[in-house]
């Protein structure tokens, strides 16, 4: 129990005295004592809205959000027009991630005090958190009229501008913010992280350059600066930064990033050497083994990639990422049976990974005797993951393959899965193509035509879609359009369009 000193000439302090003490204690950050003083006030005057507000404010500062909410709501019940509890309750709701409730409280403050900076800024934050950057910016601009150079406000404006793709405005706000902060201000790391999260890598590099001046020996700052250079496309600067770091001694993390940088600027030999050094320095790091093998894939050196992935999967037999890498590389190399074997093993290791079934679907047509096993795995997977558009598409295709002697029931089942794929992702061109093919086989030619035309609309580079479209136009007697579709098919076929890029992109996404 807090024992508060008596005021001169008074035997016992009043509720007003305790409220005054609570205000002073809050002002100097003595939140626990402030809460006790507010509770004393409430003991003497249970219906005091001011004391409830003070108790709630102290509870909020102490992290006791339920108690804070209870006191602040009670304060507003007692005196609805009191502004301070609305502001504090808004902050409480914001901490509880009750975004719309928080906004309502801050707007209640602004209705009474239109220039309340905290509420203007906080209302803006609620709009940002609610993915409404334009509305957030309106609140931030109003707050700027009160405190134009507040650091938190400027950071909020930068984020809103970035979300609205207003790069020049974001850069201007960043210049203003930079002028408010010392070189070594820890908030610069927060700023850099925000910029990176929105893809503003050049601006992030600028912030890290400032931090580097204040902390020239910081490994974290120097490494993140190299990473920002790399993501901004400044590969020469990134490489130099990494070589500077390596002058201090061998480091697997730096070597791995150097490999990525050198690969980006076309220095294949240097990249592979860096990846190899990272792997040798830390041979039990699965990610470095993957990056090394993936570098060979990226350069089209599939024999070496298979050797690297094969060795890595032996050392890490439970790694689905490495199994995916090996299976995909077998597929790219035209070794379809080995691809199917590897990917089916990956499906055992990770039965819920969408990438496994994407690759199995690609490999199915050439999987030979393993087709039945692939079909069974798709059936099991879709029972657990019915919202995977690619898997629905591939399974629908599997069910409609002519060589499988598709029965009417099997074709009807195929159509259902393909319709499901289109419903999940209406922009998936291959699903429209598959559905058009299944509908044509079932004799629904006009409906099939709509699906095939939608497929070529979504993917004008699809030779398969133009081929099927030319065949269907011919069946329908539209010889002019059939000829046009045939000519387009021949053009695209000559370009040898393949799914190699999609699979290489999948392998790239599977990097750390």
Residue, then its C-alpha position, 0 to 999 in steps of 0.5 A: x500500500x502506498x503511503x502518501x505524505x500528508x499535505x500541510x494542515x490536513x489530517x487526511x488527504x482528499x480524493x482531489x489530492x490523490x488525483x493530483x499526486x497520480x497526475x504528477x507520478x504519471x508525468x515522471x513515469x512512476x506508473x505503479x505509484x500513480x495507479x495506487x494514488x488513483x485507486x486511493x482517489x477512487x476509494x474516497x470518490x468512487x464515481x470520479x471519472x478523472x480518477x478512473x481515467x488516471x487509473x486506466x492510463x497507469x494500467x495501460x502504461x504498465x501493460x495491463x490492458x484489460x484493467x486499463x480498458x475497464x477503468x477507461x470505459x467506466x470513466x466515459x460512462x461517468x463523463x462521456x464528454x471527457x476527452x482524455x479517456x477516449x485518447x487512452x482507450x484508443x491507445x489501449x484498443x490499438x495495443x489489443x489490435x482492435x483497429x476499428x474500435x481504436x479509430x472510433x476513440x481517436x475520432x471522438x477526440x478529434x471531434x472535440x479537439x481537431x488539432x490533437x496531435x496524438x489522435x491525428x497521428x494515431x488515427x492515421x496509424x489505424x488506417x495504415x494497419x487497415x490497409x487504407x494508406x490514402x486515408x492514413x495520409x489525410x490524417x498525417x497531413x493534418x497532424x503535420x500542421x501541428x508538428x511538421x517535423x515529428x519523427x514518428x509522424x514522418x515515418x508514418x508518412x513515408x510508409x503511406x507514400x510507399x504503399x501508394x507508390x509515391x516514391x518522390x514524396x516518400x523520399x522527401x519525407x525521408x530527407x526531412x526525417x534524416x535531418x531530425x535524427x543523429x547519424x547513430x540513431x537506432x531508429x534508422x534501423x527501423x527506417x531501413x527495415x520499413x524501406x526494405x519491406x516495401x522494396x525501396x532498397x535504394x532508400x534503405x541503402x542510404x539509411x544504412x550508409x548513414x548508420x555505417x558512418x556512426x558504426x563503421x565496425x558493426x557487422x550487422x550494419x555492414x552486412x545489411x548495407x551489402x544486402x540493400x545494395x544487392x537488392x537495389x541492383x548495385x551489384x558492384x557496390x554490394x560485392x565491394x562491401x562484402x569483400x571489405x567484410x571478408x577482409x576481417x576473416x572467413x564467414x560463410x554467410x558473407x560468402x553465400x551472399x557474395x555468390x548471389x551477388x556475383x551470379x547477378x552480375x554474370x560472374x559465374x565462376x566467382x559465384x560458384x567459388x563463393x558458394x563453394x566456400x560457404x558450403x565448405x565453411x559450414x558443411x552442415x548448413x542445408x541452405x548453403x548446399x541448396x544455394x550452391x546446387x541452385x546456382x548450377x541450375x540457374x546457369x543451365x549446368x544441369x549435370x553439375x546441379x544434379x550431382x550437387x543436389x544428389x550429394x546434399x539429399x544424401x547428407x540431409x535425407x529429410x530435407x524436402x527443399x533439397x528433394x524438390x531441387x533434385x526432382x525439379x532438376x531431373x525434370x529440367x534435364x529430361x530425366x522424368x522417371x527419376x524426377x517422379x521417384x524423387x518428387x514422390x519421396x518429397x511427397x512422403x516427407x512433406x505431404x502438404x507442400x504445394x510445390x511438390x504437387x506442382x512439380x508432380x503435375x508437370x512430370x505426370x505425362x512422362x512419368x510412365x509406370x509411376x503415373x498411378x502413384x502420382x494420381x493417388x498422391x494428388x487424390x490424398x493431397x486434395x482431400x487435405x488442401x482443396x483450395x490449391x488451384x494448381x493441384x485441382x488443375x493438374x488432377x483434372x488433367x490427369x483424370x482427362x488424359x485420353x491414354x488413360x481411357x477416360x470413362x464418362x464418369x472420369x471425365x465428369x470428375x475431371x471437369x469438376x476439378x477443373x471448374x474448381x481450379x477456375x473458381x479458386x483462381x480465375x486468372x489461371x490460364x492453364x486451368x481454363x485450357x484444361x477445362x476447355x479440353x475436358x468440355x470438348x471431350x464431353x461434347x460441350x463445344x460452345x462452352x469449351x470455346x469460351x474457356x479456350x478463348x479465355x485461356x489465350x486471353x490470359x496467356x497469349x504465349x500459350x502454344x497449347x491453347x492456340x493449338x486446341x483453339x484451332x482444332x475446336x474452330x475447325x470442328x465448329x466450321x469457323x475455318x478462318x479463325x482456325x487458320x489464324x489460331x494455327x498460324x499463331x500456334x506455329x509461331x509460338x511453337x517455333x519459339x520453343x516456349x517451355x515451363x523451364x522459367x516457371x520451374x527455375x523461378x520456383x527453385x529460386x523462391x525456395x532459397x532462404 
